[in-house]
Amino acid sequence: SPLSIAATFSVPSATTPPREPVSPATSGKLGAAMPGGGIAEDERCQDPPRSPESFHSNAATPRNDVSVTVSNNLNVIIDGQDVTALVDTGADYSVLSGRLSRRLRKVSTSWDGPQIRTAGGHLITPVGRCTARVEIHGETCPVKFVVPQDCSRDVILGMDFLCEYGAIIDLAENKLTLRKPVPSEEDPKATLAAVRVLTSHVNLPPQSSVFVPIGTEEATCGLALLEGSVQLLLERGIDIARGVTELQDGRIVALVTNFRQESQHLTKGTAVGYVEEIQDSAAIAVISEDTSPTQHTGTTPSELDIDPSLPAPQRRQLTDVLAEFSECFATSSRLRQTTVAKHRIVTDDDVPPIHQSPYRVSVKERETIQKQVREMLDDDIIQPSSSPWASPVMLVKKKDGTLRFCVDYRWLNAVTKKDVYPLPRIDDTLDRLRHTRYFSSMDLKSGYWQIEVDERDRQKTAFVTPDGLYEFKVMPFGLCTAPATFQRVMDTVLTGLKWQSCLVYLDDVVVFANDFDEHLKRLRAVLQAIKTAGLTLKPTKCRFAYGELKFLGHVVSSEGVRPDPAKTSAVAEFARPSDKKAIRRFLGLCAYYRRFVQDFAKISAPLTHHTKDAVKFHWAEEQERAFDELKRRLQTPPILGHFDQHAETESHTDASNSGLGAVLVQLQEGTERVIAYASRTLSKAEQNYSTTEKECLAVVWAITKFRPYIYGNPFRVVTDHHSLCWLANLKDPSGRLARWSLRLQEFDMTMVYKSGRKHSDGDCLSRAPVETPGCTDVDDDECFLGAVDTDDMARLQRDHPELRALIENLEGRGSTVPRIFSRALPTFAIRRGVLYKKNFGTSTSPWLLVVPTSLREEICQACHDDPTSGHLGSSRTLARICEKFYWPKLPKTVHLYTRSCHECQRRKKPPSKPAGRLQPITPPTKPFQQIGMDLLGPFPPSTLGNRWIIVATDYLTRYAETKALPSGTAVEVAKFFIESIVLRHGAPEVLITDRGSSFMAQLTQEILRLSQTDNRRTTAYHPQTNGLTERLDKTIADMTSMYVDVEHKTWDEVLPYVTFAYNTAVQETTGVTPFQLVYGRKVTTMLDSMLPHEPVDDGSDDAQVVAQRAEEVRQLARLRIQDQQHVDAGRYNLRRRDVHFQPGDRVWVWTPIRRRGLSEKLLKRYFGPYKVLRRLGDLNYEVLPDGTRPSRRRQPRPEVVHVVRLKPYYER
């Protein structure tokens, strides 16, 4: 029976003449009348609009019909989506646009027909065919569609559909009548079959996939296209895996996915999808893949995070917009780069390229580097380089055990000019979002890699691996100016939209509006800007049309802006104290900000009372009220303030054995304001970290928590662990510290040390993390004072047992006076409840405050560490303290404190005589048995191209050999040793050199091994070991300077002459010339030939006698050398002292350093602590940095150090 469907058409003027019917049997056309004409914008611009406009097959010719305008719009439902279809009798085939096909996630067969010609004469090739269920007035009609890439109308019902269903169009009544089709013998499988759940009950866990048996009513077999029910997906968030499957008696097992957050149930018979049988599996094509020239794969709207509470009609409108810009969402690792801007790395012209050697890696790590470099080459992220710059590569282990590829750009960042491009004010940004109803947030996928590095600066990004040198084509992570460039690009992309339609803060883009239609309009505009700029979004970090949004540490909704509860949860969830220690910790946090809490002493009195030793712990209603009130005061203004981007910002961090704590504070209007609190417990693995690693973890975690505030702004990190101040200067970092150090590269931060006594806010939170309210800390540090008033001082004095006894005695309560105070008892008095001692010194203060133990170290810090105290010595620090304070054994306390001061130990030399007495080198018995060698230079390049002088001297005869060298390489040194020493004087038994690379090179050492010469090297920074050669260097330089030209180009030409002059001059120590000691005779000069002189008669021409006399002269010279050494040692040792260290002692090592841009006079001189491993003789020790652990990557290498460079390390 016919289906009489009354459909309202939009018919133009009644005067339009009717169109002649055309038999589809005689038509070979593929047509679609689309208002606007054409399938793409460029085609509409080239040809004037025509109505109707037809697509024709290449083999057919246009029909000669009367031109009429028929725009018949029919509301239909296709796969659960409401769509307006165009009924067009001028279209030979029905059309489903590629845009709608992607939105419906249709699976299609490939197109095997001819090309299609548009009305404008352009030829296109459809991307495929598909079958869809078209619902008209409650009746479902399976329809086969042709799918072009783009089309101005989503659905066109053409003549193939109208003929198959026997359509009768009554224009007078505006009625369309369809009849059920009779299946064709040639194509009996033209309809879709529903697949339903076959089991009685299926449970789908939240956000999980389950294999479920499904089937059709007919027991068919063969290949089929399987697709899910769009209606089921939209209504319940359930979908099945689409694609090609094989039916067995009409049954298959499909993967069914529940995208909702709650469990769902499917009953037997529930329709979950549809299948269409196919004949050729090779013809399958997935329409959802973009076939544009860029081959970019988009993300379907169903994969994006849309507010589940959004009504279905609005949800469909939103998915239409997202589907339109699906190419903006990335589904592959390949990224596009924007042309909006390029990243610059600006350095001063006088800064030379910084190049570092690659860090040593294992075989496995090398394979990982090769793999990741290959992947970045394939993705066009990097390219091979010939740059003079080179930064090392590090592999940092992730939590899952895999290795992350990182480049250590710390040295490049140090010479890079900072970019001060402004970031939006957070308060202005939040104010703009007030009273907004709809929010959508988006984030770029690997945003840095979507910005190219300027070609002029790519060489500066070069990184070196064991296999070669590469440079980044895109902006790498870790550059200090990258955040400014990223913000600049985003501001440029969203020009005209920022503040009006969206907000952008670094990598956070938020679209906002008060009504849904306006929100869609703004979202479309922002996505269009992102698409035009060539940027790609990360689908998993995008959220659309939500009514509430977390942004920059706040929760934004239509009700307004409120702080993120996570900011204050650390205080709000502070566990109720279970003992006195817990009360002290909580009061420590409160007391740090007590100056902001009105009536603090009154409110905290019930809790303070329970900290006394004599009071038994008892938690009652009074304590509970005080506890809750103090927590409330800490979470409300003026304690908890709003972030001011231009105020000084500090992150106070601390770690204990149980947790981490952090407080973000700012100095606003001269007052310290808390912006946010944070704390968490340590995992079982983290509890095994070293103290330094725990403290560093606290810093990294706090910066991550407070990132919305501090990213892109300068700030300070305040820690009570001094070693963290060295974190930025690690030369070859590895492990966790390396990973954390690299994570901090992009932040403009300064590490500041503050002792634990002044650091009670972060310390308290770390000792009471909110995740474990009942945790008990093993650390017994109970000092919690910040600013101390009279009441607090009186209480602290009475908490001290000895002071409490003294106070009670003075108050007449009969307590026994401790022996330490008994002799001076008359000098003590109680004034306003506080204990004082009479001052008999020259200070203007008549009374000295008696300080309890808990405050003594803090007073020492104030009188020694504070900038107004200047880190002066023990006596001056003691004098400063004695002006106002007193406690027993005060001088000893101050001496121990100043001696153990970390900063003083690193800078100041020991006050006593230098260590190490003189140990002369025993002179050899034969010429050139023991020699010293050194390189002198570099000098200005001579006319012959030389820059260095190599000098060798014999320790017995003092005879010198010199030669000018071009570069002083190991090859030149080895050649000099062979030609000037071995071939002239024989191979020496001992060669004394410094630790220069030319002397320690493998070639030089191999030559010495073959000549059986023992190479004795001086210790680092102690050239006195080879003092004879060092003195010769000075003499040769002085003599050469007398004859060199004004341009210093001829110094190598006069070198042989000054060397001859030195060798023929009488030595003060030996009393003869080196020439005579070597050759056994006096030298004959040109002066002797020019003037008459009497020949010297030695009385014998016997060679044996001559040799004997020469040997006697040498032995006499040897005795004179020993006598002079004895005299020198006696004079030298008057200014020296004997110092001995034992294995296991901790020491400081003096190491002179120079750093670009810093004053050498202001740098620290000592480094450490080091641990003494063993003693090497009387003066040298083998040491190793304390705390160094062996690792597979790098074995710690001990260092041999002269005792004069060592001083004891005193631990506080």
ABEGO torsion letter per residue (X at the ends): XBBBBBBBBBBBBAABBBBBBBBAAABABBBBBBBGEEABAAAAAABBBBOBBBBBBAABBBBBBBBBBBBBBBBBBBGGBBBBBBBBAABABBBBBAAAAAAAGBBBBBBABBBBBBAAGBBBBBAEBBBBBBBBGGBBBBBBBBBBABBABABBBBAAAAAAAGBBBBAAAGBBBBBBBBBBAABAAABBBBBBBABABBBBBBGBBBBBBBBBABBBBEBBBBBBBAAAAAAAGBBBBBEBBBBBGGBBBBBBBBABABBBBBBBGBBAEBBBBBABAAABBBAABBABAAGBBBBBAAABBBBAABBAAAAAAAAAAAAAAAAABBABABBBBBAABBBBBBBBAABBBBBBBBBBBBAAAAAAAAAAAAAAAAAGABBBBABABBBBBBBBBBAAGBBBBBBBAAAAAAABBBBABBBBBAAAAAAAABGBABBBBBBBBGAAAABBBBAAAAAAABBBBAAEBBBBABBBBGBAAAAAAAAAAAAAAABGABGAABBBBEABBBBBBABAAAAAAAAAAAAAAAAAAGBBBBAAABBBGBABBBBGGBBBBAAEBBBBAAAAAAAAABBBBABAAAAAAAAAAAAAAAAABBGAAAAAAAAAAAABAABBBBBBAAAAAAAAAAAAAAABOAABBBBBAABBBBBBBBBBAABBBBBBBBBBGGBBBBABBBBBBBBAAAAABBAAAAAAAAAAAAAAAAAAAABGBBBBBBBABAAAAAAAABABBBEAAAAAAAAAAABBBBBBBBBAAAAAAAAAAAABBAABAABBBABABABABBBBBAAAAAAAAAABAAAAAAAAAAAGAGBBBBAAAAAAAAABBBBGGBBBBBBABABABABBBBBBAAAAAAAAAAAAABAAAGGBBAAAAAAAAAAABBBBGAAAAAAAAAAABAAAAAABBBABBBBEBBBBBBBBABBGABBBBBBBOBBBBBAAGBABBBBBBBAAAGBBBBBBBAAGBAAAAAAAAAAAAAAAAEBBABBBBBABAAAABAAAAAAAAAAGBBBBBBBBGBAAAAAAAAAAAAAAAAAAAAABBAAGAAAAAAAAAAAAAAAABBBAAAGBBAAAAAAGBBBBBAAAAABBBBBBBAGBABAAAAAAAAAAAAAAAAAAAAAAAAAAAAAAAAABBBBBBBBGBBBBBBBBBBBBGBBAAABBABBOBBBBABBBEAABBBBBBBGBBBBAABBBBBBBBBAAABBBBBBX
